[in-house]
Amino acid sequence: MAGSFRDLTVYKKAYVLAMEIFEITKKFPSEEKYELTDQTRRSSRAVCRAIGEGYRKRQYPKHFSSKMSDADMENTETQVSLDFAETCKYISQEEYRELRNKSEEVGRLLNHMVNNPEKYRPKQ
């Protein structure tokens, strides 16, 4: 098992996605600064935060599953924001598909963690 949350595939993928979202939201219109731009950035970064927090508590399976579920919830919130961004034409359909596919992959990995917390317990 990985020694740090930063070694987890899901964390790496979520982090890359959050950074891609940061870059792509730079081109959102200024009137979205305090709504869609900030919220999309916050939720995508919250995925990484919840993974880190949950990994530190992985010796407690229920807490671990709860934090991974929180990460999945934030990931879903990010997807909803991407839906709005695509519909409002702030991002292209291609950008949308790419980001959504990456987000869905993160979601699948998080779901595995939620359903299999014992696989992530620290070695005794």
N, C-alpha and C positions, 0 to 999 in steps of 0.2 A: 504494500500500500504506500502511496505517496506520503512524503514527509511533510508536505505543506499544501495548503489549499491551492497555491499557485501552480502546483504540479498536476492538478486535476484537469483532464481534457475539457470538462464542462466549463471550468473557470477560464481556461485559455480562450475557448470559443466565445464565451460571453464577453470577455474583456475586449477581444478583437471586434466583436459586433458593436459594443458600446463606443469604441473609438471610431468605427466607421460611421455610426450614427452621429457622433459629435461632428465629424467632418461634413457629412451631408447636410446636417441641420444649419450649418453656417450660411447656406444659400436660401434658407426660408425667409419669407418677408419679415421686415422689422415689426409689423403689427402682430406677428405671432410670437414675438420674443418671450413674453411672459405667460404664454399659454402653450401652444403646441411645441415650440422649440425647447423651452425649459422642461416641460413635462416629459417629453420623449427622452431627453438626455437623462433626467432624474431616474425614470423607471429603468432605462437600460443599465445605468450604473448601479441601481439598487439590486439588480440580479447578482452582480459580482459581490456586493457587500453581504447579501444574505448567504451566499455560498461560503464566503470566508467565515462569517459568524457561525454558521451551522457546522462547518468542518471542525471548528474548535470545540464543539460540544458533541462530537460524534460518538463518544462513549455512552451517550444517552439517546438510544434509538428514537424515542418519541420526539425529543427536542430536535434532533437532526432532521427527521422527516418533516417536522413542522417548518423548520427554516428553509428546507429545500422546496417545500410547498409555497412558502412566501416568495422564494426566488422565481418559481414558476408563475405565480400570480403577477409579479412585476414584469416578467417576460411577456405575459399575455397583455398587460397594459401597454407595453411597448408595441406589440403587434397592432393593437387598436389605434395607437397614434400613427403608426405607419399606414394603416388603412386611410385615415384622414389625410395624411400627407400626400398619398397617391391620388385620392379623389380630388383634392384641392389643386393637384398638378404641381406640387412643390418638389416631387420626385417623379422620375419617369417610371413607366411600368416595369422596365428592366431592373432599375434600382430597387423598386418595390419587391419584385419577385426574388431578387438576390438576398435582400435583407430579411424578407419573410422566411425564405428557406433556411437561412442561418438561424433565425430565431426559433423556427420549428425544430431544428436539430437540437438546439439548447434545451428546448422543452422536453424532447424525448429523453435526453440524458438526465434531466432533473427528475422526470417521472420515474426513471429506473432507480434513482437514488431514494426517492420517496418510498417506493415499494420494496426496496431491498437495503434498508439501513444497516443491516448486519454485515454486509459486504464492505462497509466503510469504517467499521469499528477499529480502533487502534489495536495493534498486536500487543498482547500481554507478555 
